[in-house]
Amino acid sequence: MARRRTSDETVPDGSWATSVATRKSMLSNRSRDTSPELKLRRLLWAQGLRYRVAAKPLADRRRSVDIVFGPAKVAVEIHGCFWHGCPEHYRPPGSNVEYWSAKIARNQARDAVKLVALEAEGWEVIVAWEHENPEDVALRVAEAVARRRPRPKPKPPC
């Protein structure tokens, strides 16, 4: 069966989307610079903390981390409740349940692999959910960075 031309009024054959509205909604979701990420980053910046965004702290991995504090080896992931299957708020969609269940399970498996790899390399990983208070998350992050930041060596007396 030939694929139909994709426009705002059609859904391609074989698409995961069950309607034009669903397709539009899902395509508009961002993978970075989400509202929860931006709120947290603004709070961290206001505290004087400097970081890298969407960085790849592990050289042999293609997956990035939302916020990275390199010298302190602190990685921060902000998970969306739907996309990462929040234990408190995830509700499976009413249609195309098989597709979405498999998709969320793959996301969770990928998250687990990334977490293990980072921890094996000595990183502290802070996972925050989009529903968490950004001020509370910023405090956790600031404490971790302060605790793990390399201290300058004292200068020997002259």
C-alpha positions as CSV (number, residue, x, y, z in Angstrom):
1,M,0.0,0.0,0.0
2,A,1.5,3.4,-1.0
3,R,2.1,6.0,1.7
4,R,-0.1,9.0,1.4
5,R,1.4,12.4,1.2
6,T,1.8,13.8,4.7
7,S,0.0,17.1,5.3
8,D,-2.0,18.6,8.2
9,E,-5.1,16.7,7.1
10,T,-3.6,13.2,6.6
11,V,-1.9,10.5,8.7
12,P,0.7,8.4,6.8
13,D,-0.1,4.7,6.3
14,G,1.5,2.6,9.1
15,S,1.9,5.6,11.4
16,W,1.6,5.3,15.1
17,A,-0.9,8.2,15.2
18,T,-4.5,7.2,15.2
19,S,-5.7,10.7,14.1
20,V,-4.5,13.9,12.6
21,A,-5.0,15.6,16.0
22,T,-2.9,13.0,17.8
23,R,-0.1,13.2,15.1
24,K,0.0,17.1,15.5
25,S,0.1,16.8,19.2
26,M,2.9,14.3,19.4
27,L,5.0,16.0,16.7
28,S,4.9,19.2,18.7
29,N,6.4,17.6,21.8
30,R,10.0,18.7,22.4
31,S,12.9,16.3,23.3
32,R,14.9,19.1,24.9
33,D,14.3,22.6,26.3
34,T,11.0,21.5,27.7
35,S,9.2,23.7,30.3
36,P,10.4,21.7,33.3
37,E,14.0,21.7,32.0
38,L,13.9,25.5,31.4
39,K,12.5,26.2,34.9
40,L,15.1,24.1,36.5
41,R,18.0,25.6,34.4
42,R,16.9,29.1,35.3
43,L,16.9,28.3,39.0
44,L,20.3,26.7,38.8
45,W,21.7,29.6,36.8
46,A,20.3,32.1,39.4
47,Q,22.3,30.1,42.0
48,G,25.5,30.7,40.1
49,L,25.7,27.1,38.9
50,R,27.1,26.6,35.4
51,Y,26.4,23.5,33.4
52,R,26.2,21.9,29.9
53,V,22.8,21.2,28.3
54,A,22.1,18.0,26.3
55,A,25.7,16.9,26.7
56,K,27.1,13.4,26.2
57,P,29.3,12.8,29.3
58,L,30.2,9.2,28.3
59,A,32.5,9.2,25.2
60,D,31.3,5.9,23.9
61,R,27.5,6.6,24.3
62,R,25.3,8.4,21.8
63,R,22.7,9.3,24.4
64,S,22.8,12.7,26.0
65,V,21.9,13.9,29.5
66,D,19.6,16.9,30.1
67,I,22.0,18.9,32.4
68,V,25.6,18.0,33.1
69,F,28.0,19.4,35.7
70,G,31.3,18.0,34.3
71,P,33.9,18.6,37.1
72,A,31.5,17.5,39.8
73,K,30.3,14.5,37.7
74,V,26.6,15.2,38.4
75,A,24.1,14.4,35.7
76,V,20.5,15.6,35.9
77,E,17.7,13.9,33.9
78,I,14.2,15.5,33.9
79,H,11.7,12.9,32.9
80,G,8.3,13.6,31.5
81,C,5.5,11.7,33.2
82,F,4.1,10.3,30.0
83,W,7.2,9.6,28.1
84,H,9.1,7.9,30.9
85,G,6.2,6.1,32.6
86,C,6.0,8.0,35.9
87,P,4.9,5.6,38.6
88,E,2.6,8.3,40.1
89,H,1.1,10.0,37.0
90,Y,1.5,7.8,33.9
91,R,-1.8,6.8,32.3
92,P,-1.8,4.8,29.1
93,P,-3.6,6.4,26.2
94,G,-7.0,5.1,25.3
95,S,-6.0,4.1,21.7
96,N,-3.0,2.3,20.2
97,V,-2.3,0.9,23.6
98,E,0.0,-1.8,22.3
99,Y,2.3,0.7,20.5
100,W,2.5,3.1,23.4
101,S,3.1,0.4,26.0
102,A,6.0,-0.9,24.0
103,K,7.3,2.7,23.4
104,I,7.3,3.6,27.1
105,A,8.9,0.3,28.0
106,R,11.7,1.0,25.5
107,N,12.2,4.4,27.0
108,Q,12.4,3.0,30.5
109,A,14.9,0.3,29.5
110,R,17.1,3.0,27.7
111,D,16.9,5.1,30.9
112,A,18.0,2.2,33.0
113,V,21.0,1.4,30.7
114,K,22.1,5.1,30.8
115,L,21.8,5.3,34.6
116,V,23.9,2.2,35.1
117,A,26.6,3.4,32.6
118,L,26.8,6.8,34.2
119,E,27.0,5.4,37.7
120,A,29.7,2.9,36.6
121,E,31.8,5.9,35.4
122,G,31.5,7.6,38.8
123,W,28.6,10.0,38.0
124,E,25.9,10.9,40.5
125,V,22.6,10.8,38.6
126,I,19.7,12.9,39.8
127,V,16.4,11.9,38.1
128,A,13.6,14.4,38.5
129,W,10.0,14.1,37.3
130,E,8.2,16.9,35.5
131,H,5.6,17.1,38.3
132,E,8.3,17.7,41.0
133,N,8.7,21.2,42.4
134,P,11.6,22.8,40.5
135,E,12.8,24.6,43.6
136,D,13.2,21.3,45.4
137,V,15.0,19.7,42.5
138,A,17.3,22.7,42.2
139,L,18.2,22.3,45.9
140,R,19.0,18.6,45.4
141,V,21.2,19.4,42.4
142,A,23.0,22.3,44.2
143,E,23.7,20.1,47.2
144,A,25.1,17.3,45.0
145,V,27.3,19.7,43.0
146,A,28.6,21.3,46.1
147,R,29.4,17.9,47.7
148,R,31.1,16.5,44.6
149,R,32.8,19.6,43.2
150,P,36.6,19.2,43.1
151,R,38.3,21.2,45.8
152,P,41.3,23.3,44.9
153,K,44.5,21.9,46.5
154,P,46.0,24.2,49.2
155,K,49.1,26.0,48.2
156,P,52.2,24.9,50.0
157,P,53.7,27.5,52.4
158,C,56.6,29.5,51.0
